Amino acid sequence: MAAMDLTEAAQAGWDAPVEGLTANPWFTTSPSGIAWIAGRWLRARGVQRPARAAASRGYRVRINGHIVLDCDPAKNEPQVVAG
């Protein structure tokens, strides 16, 4: 089974302004919402714009095939779990 493509949502998060409050256009716990959070987190840390993003298990999203972020909304920010 192919993983859900979340590239558009991750890129939208990366493109969102880092300064100030920017509303996530998806539900925070949806796969797209999680990818948006991951994209914004990557930009805030100076990581390049995601070329690929795919759903992983639980609240995890795989970025560019190797970085896996756990974006559990109960945590303050995403945690790198692989990559």
mmCIF file of the C-alpha atoms, coordinates in Angstrom:
data_MODEL
# 
_entry.id   MODEL 
# 
loop_
_atom_site.group_PDB 
_atom_site.id 
_atom_site.type_symbol 
_atom_site.label_atom_id 
_atom_site.label_alt_id 
_atom_site.label_comp_id 
_atom_site.label_asym_id 
_atom_site.label_entity_id 
_atom_site.label_seq_id 
_atom_site.pdbx_PDB_ins_code 
_atom_site.Cartn_x 
_atom_site.Cartn_y 
_atom_site.Cartn_z 
_atom_site.occupancy 
_atom_site.B_iso_or_equiv 
_atom_site.pdbx_formal_charge 
_atom_site.auth_seq_id 
_atom_site.auth_comp_id 
_atom_site.auth_asym_id 
_atom_site.auth_atom_id 
_atom_site.pdbx_PDB_model_num 
ATOM 1  C CA . MET A 1 1  ? 0.000  0.000  0.000  1.00 0.00 ? 1  MET A CA 1 
ATOM 2  C CA . ALA A 1 2  ? 1.422  3.384  -0.990 1.00 0.00 ? 2  ALA A CA 1 
ATOM 3  C CA . ALA A 1 3  ? 1.816  6.069  1.655  1.00 0.00 ? 3  ALA A CA 1 
ATOM 4  C CA . MET A 1 4  ? -0.469 9.093  1.468  1.00 0.00 ? 4  MET A CA 1 
ATOM 5  C CA . ASP A 1 5  ? 1.225  11.957 -0.404 1.00 0.00 ? 5  ASP A CA 1 
ATOM 6  C CA . LEU A 1 6  ? 1.347  15.006 1.865  1.00 0.00 ? 6  LEU A CA 1 
ATOM 7  C CA . THR A 1 7  ? 3.822  17.078 -0.143 1.00 0.00 ? 7  THR A CA 1 
ATOM 8  C CA . GLU A 1 8  ? 1.394  19.914 -0.872 1.00 0.00 ? 8  GLU A CA 1 
ATOM 9  C CA . ALA A 1 9  ? 0.490  20.326 2.811  1.00 0.00 ? 9  ALA A CA 1 
ATOM 10 C CA . ALA A 1 10 ? 4.128  20.184 3.976  1.00 0.00 ? 10 ALA A CA 1 
ATOM 11 C CA . GLN A 1 11 ? 5.122  22.788 1.377  1.00 0.00 ? 11 GLN A CA 1 
ATOM 12 C CA . ALA A 1 12 ? 2.205  25.009 2.435  1.00 0.00 ? 12 ALA A CA 1 
ATOM 13 C CA . GLY A 1 13 ? 3.451  24.839 6.021  1.00 0.00 ? 13 GLY A CA 1 
ATOM 14 C CA . TRP A 1 14 ? 6.982  25.664 4.887  1.00 0.00 ? 14 TRP A CA 1 
ATOM 15 C CA . ASP A 1 15 ? 5.653  28.607 2.864  1.00 0.00 ? 15 ASP A CA 1 
ATOM 16 C CA . ALA A 1 16 ? 3.647  29.968 5.829  1.00 0.00 ? 16 ALA A CA 1 
ATOM 17 C CA . PRO A 1 17 ? 5.244  32.878 7.713  1.00 0.00 ? 17 PRO A CA 1 
ATOM 18 C CA . VAL A 1 18 ? 7.306  31.692 10.670 1.00 0.00 ? 18 VAL A CA 1 
ATOM 19 C CA . GLU A 1 19 ? 6.840  34.912 12.633 1.00 0.00 ? 19 GLU A CA 1 
ATOM 20 C CA . GLY A 1 20 ? 3.506  35.497 14.327 1.00 0.00 ? 20 GLY A CA 1 
ATOM 21 C CA . LEU A 1 21 ? 0.486  33.278 14.383 1.00 0.00 ? 21 LEU A CA 1 
ATOM 22 C CA . THR A 1 22 ? -0.483 31.494 11.209 1.00 0.00 ? 22 THR A CA 1 
ATOM 23 C CA . ALA A 1 23 ? -3.524 29.239 11.281 1.00 0.00 ? 23 ALA A CA 1 
ATOM 24 C CA . ASN A 1 24 ? -3.160 25.683 10.075 1.00 0.00 ? 24 ASN A CA 1 
ATOM 25 C CA . PRO A 1 25 ? -5.724 25.375 7.235  1.00 0.00 ? 25 PRO A CA 1 
ATOM 26 C CA . TRP A 1 26 ? -6.296 21.682 8.057  1.00 0.00 ? 26 TRP A CA 1 
ATOM 27 C CA . PHE A 1 27 ? -7.431 19.980 11.241 1.00 0.00 ? 27 PHE A CA 1 
ATOM 28 C CA . THR A 1 28 ? -4.329 19.717 13.436 1.00 0.00 ? 28 THR A CA 1 
ATOM 29 C CA . THR A 1 29 ? -4.676 15.955 13.889 1.00 0.00 ? 29 THR A CA 1 
ATOM 30 C CA . SER A 1 30 ? -5.380 15.182 10.220 1.00 0.00 ? 30 SER A CA 1 
ATOM 31 C CA . PRO A 1 31 ? -2.544 13.843 8.050  1.00 0.00 ? 31 PRO A CA 1 
ATOM 32 C CA . SER A 1 32 ? -2.457 17.118 6.095  1.00 0.00 ? 32 SER A CA 1 
ATOM 33 C CA . GLY A 1 33 ? -2.479 19.170 9.296  1.00 0.00 ? 33 GLY A CA 1 
ATOM 34 C CA . ILE A 1 34 ? 0.425  17.149 10.663 1.00 0.00 ? 34 ILE A CA 1 
ATOM 35 C CA . ALA A 1 35 ? 2.382  17.634 7.415  1.00 0.00 ? 35 ALA A CA 1 
ATOM 36 C CA . TRP A 1 36 ? 1.702  21.399 7.554  1.00 0.00 ? 36 TRP A CA 1 
ATOM 37 C CA . ILE A 1 37 ? 3.097  21.529 11.111 1.00 0.00 ? 37 ILE A CA 1 
ATOM 38 C CA . ALA A 1 38 ? 6.158  19.581 9.966  1.00 0.00 ? 38 ALA A CA 1 
ATOM 39 C CA . GLY A 1 39 ? 6.758  21.949 7.032  1.00 0.00 ? 39 GLY A CA 1 
ATOM 40 C CA . ARG A 1 40 ? 6.549  25.018 9.248  1.00 0.00 ? 40 ARG A CA 1 
ATOM 41 C CA . TRP A 1 41 ? 8.885  23.402 11.804 1.00 0.00 ? 41 TRP A CA 1 
ATOM 42 C CA . LEU A 1 42 ? 11.438 22.617 9.071  1.00 0.00 ? 42 LEU A CA 1 
ATOM 43 C CA . ARG A 1 43 ? 11.472 26.204 7.809  1.00 0.00 ? 43 ARG A CA 1 
ATOM 44 C CA . ALA A 1 44 ? 11.898 27.603 11.315 1.00 0.00 ? 44 ALA A CA 1 
ATOM 45 C CA . ARG A 1 45 ? 15.070 25.488 11.600 1.00 0.00 ? 45 ARG A CA 1 
ATOM 46 C CA . GLY A 1 46 ? 16.516 26.454 8.242  1.00 0.00 ? 46 GLY A CA 1 
ATOM 47 C CA . VAL A 1 47 ? 15.865 23.127 6.529  1.00 0.00 ? 47 VAL A CA 1 
ATOM 48 C CA . GLN A 1 48 ? 15.152 23.255 2.780  1.00 0.00 ? 48 GLN A CA 1 
ATOM 49 C CA . ARG A 1 49 ? 11.590 23.192 1.468  1.00 0.00 ? 49 ARG A CA 1 
ATOM 50 C CA . PRO A 1 50 ? 10.281 19.623 1.434  1.00 0.00 ? 50 PRO A CA 1 
ATOM 51 C CA . ALA A 1 51 ? 10.329 18.023 -1.999 1.00 0.00 ? 51 ALA A CA 1 
ATOM 52 C CA . ARG A 1 52 ? 8.308  15.025 -0.767 1.00 0.00 ? 52 ARG A CA 1 
ATOM 53 C CA . ALA A 1 53 ? 6.224  14.287 2.282  1.00 0.00 ? 53 ALA A CA 1 
ATOM 54 C CA . ALA A 1 54 ? 4.300  11.135 3.092  1.00 0.00 ? 54 ALA A CA 1 
ATOM 55 C CA . ALA A 1 55 ? 2.218  9.845  5.962  1.00 0.00 ? 55 ALA A CA 1 
ATOM 56 C CA . SER A 1 56 ? 3.885  7.459  8.349  1.00 0.00 ? 56 SER A CA 1 
ATOM 57 C CA . ARG A 1 57 ? 2.493  5.744  11.447 1.00 0.00 ? 57 ARG A CA 1 
ATOM 58 C CA . GLY A 1 58 ? 0.500  7.659  14.030 1.00 0.00 ? 58 GLY A CA 1 
ATOM 59 C CA . TYR A 1 59 ? 1.329  11.372 14.074 1.00 0.00 ? 59 TYR A CA 1 
ATOM 60 C CA . ARG A 1 60 ? 4.490  10.856 12.045 1.00 0.00 ? 60 ARG A CA 1 
ATOM 61 C CA . VAL A 1 61 ? 5.351  12.251 8.643  1.00 0.00 ? 61 VAL A CA 1 
ATOM 62 C CA . ARG A 1 62 ? 8.306  11.276 6.443  1.00 0.00 ? 62 ARG A CA 1 
ATOM 63 C CA . ILE A 1 63 ? 10.032 14.213 4.742  1.00 0.00 ? 63 ILE A CA 1 
ATOM 64 C CA . ASN A 1 64 ? 12.176 13.728 1.603  1.00 0.00 ? 64 ASN A CA 1 
ATOM 65 C CA . GLY A 1 65 ? 12.273 9.990  2.239  1.00 0.00 ? 65 GLY A CA 1 
ATOM 66 C CA . HIS A 1 66 ? 14.524 10.097 5.287  1.00 0.00 ? 66 HIS A CA 1 
ATOM 67 C CA . ILE A 1 67 ? 13.513 12.614 7.984  1.00 0.00 ? 67 ILE A CA 1 
ATOM 68 C CA . VAL A 1 68 ? 10.695 11.308 10.165 1.00 0.00 ? 68 VAL A CA 1 
ATOM 69 C CA . LEU A 1 69 ? 8.977  13.791 12.448 1.00 0.00 ? 69 LEU A CA 1 
ATOM 70 C CA . ASP A 1 70 ? 6.555  12.883 15.213 1.00 0.00 ? 70 ASP A CA 1 
ATOM 71 C CA . CYS A 1 71 ? 4.025  15.743 15.230 1.00 0.00 ? 71 CYS A CA 1 
ATOM 72 C CA . ASP A 1 72 ? 1.880  14.598 18.147 1.00 0.00 ? 72 ASP A CA 1 
ATOM 73 C CA . PRO A 1 73 ? -0.296 17.618 19.029 1.00 0.00 ? 73 PRO A CA 1 
ATOM 74 C CA . ALA A 1 74 ? 0.100  16.816 22.745 1.00 0.00 ? 74 ALA A CA 1 
ATOM 75 C CA . LYS A 1 75 ? 3.790  17.736 22.473 1.00 0.00 ? 75 LYS A CA 1 
ATOM 76 C CA . ASN A 1 76 ? 4.938  21.338 22.184 1.00 0.00 ? 76 ASN A CA 1 
ATOM 77 C CA . GLU A 1 77 ? 6.710  20.806 18.852 1.00 0.00 ? 77 GLU A CA 1 
ATOM 78 C CA . PRO A 1 78 ? 7.630  18.038 16.414 1.00 0.00 ? 78 PRO A CA 1 
ATOM 79 C CA . GLN A 1 79 ? 10.312 15.572 17.456 1.00 0.00 ? 79 GLN A CA 1 
ATOM 80 C CA . VAL A 1 80 ? 12.800 14.039 15.025 1.00 0.00 ? 80 VAL A CA 1 
ATOM 81 C CA . VAL A 1 81 ? 12.555 10.263 15.397 1.00 0.00 ? 81 VAL A CA 1 
ATOM 82 C CA . ALA A 1 82 ? 14.735 9.281  12.420 1.00 0.00 ? 82 ALA A CA 1 
ATOM 83 C CA . GLY A 1 83 ? 16.899 11.035 9.928  1.00 0.00 ? 83 GLY A CA 1 
# 
